Amino acid sequence: MTDATTTEGRMTGLPADRLATLRARFAPVFATIREGAVDRELASGTPGDRALPHAEVRALADAGFGRLRVPEDRGGFGVSLVELAHLVADLAAADSNIAHLWRGHFGYTELVLLRPSSASRDEWLERIVDGAIIGNATSERTGTTLADISTTVTPSGPDSFRLDGTKYYSTGTLYADWIYLAADRDGERVTFAVDATAPGVTGIDDWDGFGQRLTASGTTVFDGVAVDASAVSAYRDAPLSHIQAFYQLYLLAVLAGIGQAVVDDAVAFVRPRTRTYIHANAQRPGDDPQVLAVLGRLSAGAFTARSLVIAAAGLLDEVVATNEPGVGVYHALLDTAENAVYQAQVEIGPRVLRAASELFEVGGASAADRTRALDRHWRNARVVASHNPAVYKERLVGEYVVHGRGPVDAWEKYHEVGPTRF
């Protein structure tokens, strides 16, 4: 880890000691999470009847993981997006479920940081610093695109609304203290957060995907939930920003972490192994040049995946540093950065999925032993990579290269009709 940390520090231009300090802070929690990952995976099969890693998530929150992006003068760590991407990938290498379920929290934190100075912004930063976890309940199965939504807020008093509706793919919400969502207010898209324990809020662990089973990406029902009118804001009033690219970048960091987990598990499998094949090149698999070549490809793939994530994160850091959403130069920087995220997505998904399959080339049938749960890497990577299919991003990258049409233009069109930004 020390050599890799130093290399990454040089590669990204970050002070290596700062990245090392952040890693050291969370290393004990990550180690505990890694130790229990396989057991949790083996017990994760049945929706509604599985033990979710609440203790592990809370341990991360208590260690300050949720306040990584909050400025230092507000009680956080003030990390860059590059540093955040490294830490998310490190956590995903320990358990991609737990890394993934924090996506909504960091997305909402990013939205809070984009807000102008206000009492509400201060209140949210204080909550995050105090350890509050924010989940999301944004996606629906209504209509045909993100622009279609049926969850509503309707007046229930002079300063309050009533929230009613059902959300799906509510990643992380069962671990959360607050839930960020979007709803329709008399034909207008609005966004806000509600207390996860408020009367009328029901979270259901019914996510039945073959991977990322412990992300609690199930259903959330809102039945007459009281909402303070002052907490509700119109979606169209928010300036176009890097948030869409951030959400995708976060998933790529999770995929990069899965790629590293593939390497770690392959090495752990090969090192103690003594049984080999008649046609092998050495008595021990760890000395066999063909086995070593497989491990070399896996390691190179993991390095490439992380490098692409970090490169894209660095460009998004430049966008954030301009601090001028909506300005022409900002738009150009955002186009470049979001296009880089899409380029990374096109490359990272296939690399990690290929590695998760090639992993089994380092051993025989014993690698398929269910108790090793090595299949979880492909299943988890496939589910993460299925968010925002890369086939569309390939086309958008092509349009940017040939015609100069950046990906931000598409979000501007959606912004006019007010779709969710998740």
KEDREN-824010 format. One record per residue (C-alpha): residue in three letters; residue number from 1; x, y, z. Coordinates in steps of 0.5 Angstrom, whole numbers, plus 500, padded with zeros to 3 digits. Each point is the difference from the previous one (the first is absolute). Layout:
KEDREN-824010
REC  aa   i   x   y   z
REC ALA NUM   X   Y   Z
...
end
This chain:
KEDREN-824010
REC  aa   i   x   y   z
REC MET   1 500 500 500
REC THR   2 506 505 502
REC ASP   3 503 499 493
REC ALA   4 493 501 496
REC THR   5 498 506 505
REC THR   6 507 503 498
REC THR   7 499 499 492
REC GLU   8 493 502 500
REC GLY   9 502 507 504
REC ARG  10 505 501 495
REC MET  11 495 498 494
REC THR  12 495 505 502
REC GLY  13 504 506 503
REC LEU  14 497 499 507
REC PRO  15 505 500 506
REC ALA  16 501 493 501
REC ASP  17 500 501 508
REC ARG  18 493 503 500
REC LEU  19 497 494 496
REC ALA  20 504 495 504
REC THR  21 497 504 506
REC LEU  22 493 499 498
REC ARG  23 501 493 498
REC ALA  24 503 499 507
REC ARG  25 494 503 504
REC PHE  26 495 495 496
REC ALA  27 505 494 499
REC PRO  28 497 497 507
REC VAL  29 493 500 498
REC PHE  30 501 498 493
REC ALA  31 504 494 502
REC THR  32 494 498 505
REC ILE  33 495 501 494
REC ARG  34 505 496 496
REC GLU  35 500 494 505
REC GLY  36 493 499 500
REC ALA  37 498 501 492
REC VAL  38 500 493 498
REC ASP  39 496 498 506
REC ARG  40 495 505 499
REC GLU  41 500 499 492
REC LEU  42 498 492 502
REC ALA  43 494 502 504
REC SER  44 498 506 496
REC GLY  45 495 495 495
REC THR  46 493 502 502
REC PRO  47 497 507 500
REC GLY  48 497 502 507
REC ASP  49 503 494 503
REC ARG  50 507 502 500
REC ALA  51 505 504 505
REC LEU  52 502 507 498
REC PRO  53 507 502 502
REC HIS  54 497 506 504
REC ALA  55 505 500 505
REC GLU  56 506 500 495
REC VAL  57 496 506 497
REC ARG  58 500 504 506
REC ALA  59 507 498 502
REC LEU  60 502 504 494
REC ALA  61 495 506 501
REC ASP  62 503 500 507
REC ALA  63 507 500 497
REC GLY  64 498 506 496
REC PHE  65 500 497 493
REC GLY  66 493 504 499
REC ARG  67 503 507 501
REC LEU  68 506 499 495
REC ARG  69 498 505 495
REC VAL  70 498 505 506
REC PRO  71 505 506 500
REC GLU  72 505 499 506
REC ASP  73 498 507 503
REC ARG  74 493 497 500
REC GLY  75 502 494 504
REC GLY  76 501 495 494
REC PHE  77 507 498 496
REC GLY  78 499 504 494
REC VAL  79 502 495 496
REC SER  80 501 501 492
REC LEU  81 496 495 495
REC VAL  82 506 497 499
REC GLU  83 501 498 507
REC LEU  84 493 498 501
REC ALA  85 500 495 494
REC HIS  86 507 497 503
REC LEU  87 496 499 506
REC VAL  88 494 497 497
REC ALA  89 504 495 496
REC ASP  90 503 498 506
REC LEU  91 494 499 504
REC ALA  92 497 496 494
REC ALA  93 506 496 499
REC ALA  94 498 498 508
REC ASP  95 493 499 498
REC SER  96 496 503 494
REC ASN  97 493 500 503
REC ILE  98 502 505 506
REC ALA  99 504 504 495
REC HIS 100 494 501 495
REC LEU 101 495 501 505
REC TRP 102 504 507 502
REC ARG 103 498 502 493
REC GLY 104 494 504 502
REC HIS 105 503 503 506
REC PHE 106 506 503 496
REC GLY 107 496 502 495
REC TYR 108 495 504 505
REC THR 109 506 503 503
REC GLU 110 503 503 493
REC LEU 111 493 503 499
REC VAL 112 500 503 507
REC LEU 113 507 503 498
REC LEU 114 498 503 494
REC ARG 115 495 504 504
REC PRO 116 501 507 501
REC SER 117 501 502 508
REC SER 118 494 500 504
REC ALA 119 497 497 506
REC SER 120 498 494 497
REC ARG 121 507 498 497
REC ASP 122 503 501 507
REC GLU 123 495 496 503
REC TRP 124 501 494 495
REC LEU 125 508 501 500
REC GLU 126 499 499 508
REC ARG 127 496 494 499
REC ILE 128 505 497 496
REC VAL 129 505 501 504
REC ASP 130 497 497 506
REC GLY 131 499 494 497
REC ALA 132 493 500 496
REC ILE 133 500 495 494
REC ILE 134 496 502 494
REC GLY 135 496 495 495
REC ASN 136 497 501 494
REC ALA 137 493 498 498
REC THR 138 499 503 493
REC SER 139 499 495 495
REC GLU 140 493 498 498
REC ARG 141 497 495 495
REC THR 142 495 505 497
REC GLY 143 500 502 493
REC THR 144 506 499 495
REC THR 145 506 504 503
REC LEU 146 502 504 506
REC ALA 147 496 506 497
REC ASP 148 494 496 503
REC ILE 149 498 500 507
REC SER 150 494 499 504
REC THR 151 502 501 507
REC THR 152 496 507 502
REC VAL 153 501 505 506
REC THR 154 493 503 501
REC PRO 155 498 506 505
REC SER 156 498 498 506
REC GLY 157 500 507 504
REC PRO 158 503 507 499
REC ASP 159 507 497 501
REC SER 160 500 493 499
REC PHE 161 499 495 494
REC ARG 162 498 492 500
REC LEU 163 505 495 497
REC ASP 164 497 494 496
REC GLY 165 503 495 496
REC THR 166 504 494 499
REC LYS 167 508 500 498
REC TYR 168 504 494 497
REC TYR 169 508 499 500
REC SER 170 500 504 506
REC THR 171 508 498 501
REC GLY 172 502 501 508
REC THR 173 493 503 502
REC LEU 174 500 494 506
REC TYR 175 506 503 503
REC ALA 176 498 507 499
REC ASP 177 498 505 505
REC TRP 178 497 505 495
REC ILE 179 498 498 493
REC TYR 180 501 505 494
REC LEU 181 494 499 494
REC ALA 182 497 504 495
REC ALA 183 492 501 499
REC ASP 184 495 503 496
REC ARG 185 497 507 503
REC ASP 186 494 502 495
REC GLY 187 504 498 494
REC GLU 188 507 503 502
REC ARG 189 506 495 502
REC VAL 190 502 502 507
REC THR 191 505 497 505
REC PHE 192 501 499 507
REC ALA 193 502 495 506
REC VAL 194 496 497 505
REC ASP 195 502 497 507
REC ALA 196 500 492 499
REC THR 197 496 499 506
REC ALA 198 495 505 499
REC PRO 199 493 497 500
REC GLY 200 497 497 493
REC VAL 201 507 498 498
REC THR 202 501 493 499
REC GLY 203 507 497 497
REC ILE 204 499 493 497
REC ASP 205 506 495 499
REC ASP 206 497 497 494
REC TRP 207 506 501 495
REC ASP 208 501 493 496
REC GLY 209 506 502 496
REC PHE 210 505 494 499
REC GLY 211 506 505 502
REC GLN 212 501 506 505
REC ARG 213 494 496 504
REC LEU 214 502 504 507
REC THR 215 499 507 497
REC ALA 216 493 500 502
REC SER 217 498 503 494
REC GLY 218 493 498 501
REC THR 219 493 504 500
REC THR 220 498 506 504
REC VAL 221 493 502 501
REC PHE 222 498 507 503
REC ASP 223 493 500 502
REC GLY 224 498 507 503
REC VAL 225 506 502 502
REC ALA 226 501 507 503
REC VAL 227 505 504 496
REC ASP 228 502 507 502
REC ALA 229 498 505 494
REC SER 230 507 504 501
REC ALA 231 504 493 499
REC VAL 232 497 500 493
REC SER 233 503 503 494
REC ALA 234 499 500 493
REC TYR 235 504 495 496
REC ARG 236 501 505 494
REC ASP 237 502 506 505
REC ALA 238 507 496 501
REC PRO 239 506 502 495
REC LEU 240 502 494 496
REC SER 241 506 497 503
REC HIS 242 505 494 500
REC ILE 243 495 496 505
REC GLN 244 498 496 494
REC ALA 245 508 498 498
REC PHE 246 501 499 508
REC TYR 247 495 495 500
REC GLN 248 503 496 495
REC LEU 249 507 501 502
REC TYR 250 498 497 507
REC LEU 251 497 494 496
REC LEU 252 507 499 497
REC ALA 253 504 501 506
REC VAL 254 496 494 503
REC LEU 255 501 496 493
REC ALA 256 508 502 501
REC GLY 257 499 497 507
REC ILE 258 497 493 498
REC GLY 259 506 500 495
REC GLN 260 505 500 506
REC ALA 261 496 495 504
REC VAL 262 501 495 494
REC VAL 263 507 501 500
REC ASP 264 500 500 508
REC ASP 265 496 493 500
REC ALA 266 504 497 494
REC VAL 267 507 501 504
REC ALA 268 497 498 506
REC PHE 269 498 493 496
REC VAL 270 506 499 497
REC ARG 271 505 501 505
REC PRO 272 499 494 505
REC ARG 273 498 496 494
REC THR 274 504 493 499
REC ARG 275 495 496 495
REC THR 276 502 501 493
REC TYR 277 499 497 493
REC ILE 278 504 495 496
REC HIS 279 501 505 495
REC ALA 280 502 505 505
REC ASN 281 507 504 499
REC ALA 282 502 500 507
REC GLN 283 498 495 506
REC ARG 284 497 506 504
REC PRO 285 495 505 497
REC GLY 286 503 506 503
REC ASP 287 506 498 496
REC ASP 288 497 498 493
REC PRO 289 501 506 495
REC GLN 290 493 499 497
REC VAL 291 497 501 506
REC LEU 292 504 506 502
REC ALA 293 498 503 493
REC VAL 294 493 499 502
REC LEU 295 501 504 506
REC GLY 296 504 505 497
REC ARG 297 494 501 495
REC LEU 298 495 501 506
REC SER 299 505 505 503
REC ALA 300 501 504 494
REC GLY 301 492 500 499
REC ALA 302 499 503 507
REC PHE 303 506 505 499
REC THR 304 497 502 494
REC ALA 305 493 501 503
REC ARG 306 502 504 506
REC SER 307 504 504 495
REC LEU 308 494 502 496
REC VAL 309 496 502 506
REC ILE 310 505 504 503
REC ALA 311 501 504 493
REC ALA 312 493 501 499
REC ALA 313 499 502 508
REC GLY 314 506 505 499
REC LEU 315 496 504 494
REC LEU 316 494 500 504
REC ASP 317 504 503 506
REC GLU 318 502 506 495
REC VAL 319 493 501 498
REC VAL 320 498 500 508
REC ALA 321 506 505 501
REC THR 322 497 505 495
REC ASN 323 494 501 504
REC GLU 324 496 503 495
REC PRO 325 494 496 498
REC GLY 326 497 502 494
REC VAL 327 506 504 497
REC GLY 328 502 499 493
REC VAL 329 507 498 502
REC TYR 330 497 495 505
REC HIS 331 496 497 495
REC ALA 332 506 498 496
REC LEU 333 504 498 506
REC LEU 334 494 495 502
REC ASP 335 499 498 493
REC THR 336 507 497 500
REC ALA 337 500 497 507
REC GLU 338 493 497 499
REC ASN 339 502 497 493
REC ALA 340 507 497 504
REC VAL 341 495 497 505
REC TYR 342 496 497 494
REC GLN 343 507 498 496
REC ALA 344 502 496 507
REC GLN 345 493 497 500
REC VAL 346 501 497 494
REC GLU 347 507 497 501
REC ILE 348 499 498 508
REC GLY 349 494 496 500
REC PRO 350 502 495 494
REC ARG 351 507 499 504
REC VAL 352 498 499 507
REC LEU 353 494 495 497
REC ARG 354 506 496 496
REC ALA 355 504 500 506
REC ALA 356 495 497 504
REC SER 357 499 495 496
REC GLU 358 508 499 498
REC LEU 359 501 499 508
REC PHE 360 498 493 499
REC GLU 361 506 498 495
REC VAL 362 504 500 506
REC GLY 363 497 494 503
REC GLY 364 496 494 499
REC ALA 365 493 498 502
REC SER 366 502 502 507
REC ALA 367 500 507 498
REC ALA 368 492 499 499
REC ASP 369 499 498 507
REC ARG 370 494 503 503
REC THR 371 503 502 506
REC ARG 372 505 504 497
REC ALA 373 495 504 497
REC LEU 374 505 502 494
REC ASP 375 494 501 495
REC ARG 376 497 506 504
REC HIS 377 505 504 497
REC TRP 378 497 499 493
REC ARG 379 493 501 502
REC ASN 380 501 506 504
REC ALA 381 504 503 494
REC ARG 382 495 498 495
REC VAL 383 495 504 505
REC VAL 384 504 506 501
REC ALA 385 501 501 492
REC SER 386 493 499 499
REC HIS 387 499 507 502
REC ASN 388 499 505 495
REC PRO 389 502 495 494
REC ALA 390 507 501 497
REC VAL 391 497 499 493
REC TYR 392 497 507 500
REC LYS 393 506 503 503
REC GLU 394 504 497 494
REC ARG 395 496 504 495
REC LEU 396 500 506 504
REC VAL 397 508 500 500
REC GLY 398 499 499 493
REC GLU 399 496 506 499
REC TYR 400 505 504 504
REC VAL 401 506 498 496
REC VAL 402 497 501 493
REC HIS 403 494 506 501
REC GLY 404 503 503 507
REC ARG 405 493 499 503
REC GLY 406 502 499 507
REC PRO 407 495 496 505
REC VAL 408 498 506 504
REC ASP 409 496 502 495
REC ALA 410 495 494 501
REC TRP 411 500 501 507
REC GLU 412 498 508 499
REC LYS 413 494 497 495
REC TYR 414 498 495 506
REC HIS 415 501 506 505
REC GLU 416 494 504 496
REC VAL 417 495 494 502
REC GLY 418 503 499 507
REC PRO 419 502 493 500
REC THR 420 504 497 506
REC ARG 421 507 501 500
REC PHE 422 502 493 503
end
